[in-house]
Amino acid sequence: MRGSRSFTFDLAADGSFAVDDVPPGTYILSAQMLEAPVATIEPDSFKGHRVGSSIQLEITVPDSVPGTAQEPLDLGTLIFRAATQKAIQ
């Protein structure tokens, strides 16, 4: 497996996001939407927040053509799936 890279982004109020200066290549977009903080830190939580929904999507950033402006890559509408609840044992 090739070296991995991470890019972070924040969502705008309208749900859009942008990640600048991503080199050409194939990536896995992995994003999580967190629920409100929980009272105690649980094993499947992130800094006290439960994962409410998530998405993983393979994305290919194309090579740019020298001398032309790079247009933003529109991913369309992304559908997050609800996180599954683990059974309490």
C-alpha positions in Angstrom: 0.0 0.0 0.0 1.3 3.4 -0.9 1.8 6.1 1.8 -1.4 7.6 3.1 -2.3 11.2 3.3 -4.9 12.9 5.3 -6.8 16.1 4.4 -9.2 17.7 6.8 -12.2 19.9 6.0 -15.1 21.7 7.7 -18.6 21.8 6.4 -20.1 25.2 5.5 -23.6 26.0 6.7 -25.1 24.8 3.4 -23.3 21.4 3.8 -20.7 22.1 1.1 -16.9 21.6 1.7 -13.7 22.2 -0.2 -10.2 20.7 0.1 -7.5 22.7 -1.6 -4.3 21.5 -3.2 -5.0 17.8 -3.3 -2.5 16.1 -5.7 -3.9 13.9 -8.5 -4.6 10.3 -7.5 -7.2 8.0 -6.0 -8.3 8.6 -2.4 -10.9 7.2 0.0 -13.1 9.9 1.4 -14.0 8.9 4.9 -16.1 11.2 6.9 -18.2 11.0 10.1 -21.0 13.1 11.5 -20.9 13.2 15.3 -23.9 13.3 17.6 -24.0 15.6 20.7 -21.5 14.8 23.4 -22.3 11.8 25.6 -22.0 11.9 29.4 -19.2 9.3 29.5 -16.5 8.3 27.1 -17.6 5.1 25.4 -15.4 2.7 23.5 -17.0 3.6 20.1 -17.0 7.3 20.7 -14.6 10.1 19.5 -13.7 12.6 22.2 -17.1 12.0 23.9 -19.1 12.1 20.7 -20.9 9.1 19.2 -20.7 8.6 15.5 -24.1 9.3 14.2 -23.5 8.6 10.5 -20.5 8.0 8.2 -19.5 7.6 4.6 -16.6 6.1 2.7 -16.2 6.8 -1.0 -13.4 6.2 -3.5 -12.6 9.5 -5.3 -10.2 10.0 -8.2 -8.6 13.5 -8.5 -7.6 13.9 -12.2 -4.3 15.3 -13.5 -4.5 19.0 -14.3 -3.8 20.3 -17.8 -0.8 22.7 -17.7 -1.8 26.2 -18.5 -5.5 25.8 -17.6 -7.4 26.6 -14.5 -8.3 23.5 -12.4 -12.1 23.3 -11.9 -13.4 22.1 -8.6 -14.2 18.4 -8.5 -18.0 18.2 -7.8 -18.8 15.0 -5.9 -22.5 15.6 -6.1 -24.7 14.7 -3.2 -23.1 12.5 -0.6 -25.4 10.1 1.4 -24.3 9.3 4.9 -25.4 6.0 6.4 -26.5 5.6 10.0 -23.9 4.1 12.3 -24.8 0.7 13.6 -25.3 0.3 17.3 -23.1 -2.4 18.9 -24.9 -4.9 21.2 -24.3 -4.4 24.9 -22.9 -7.6 26.4 
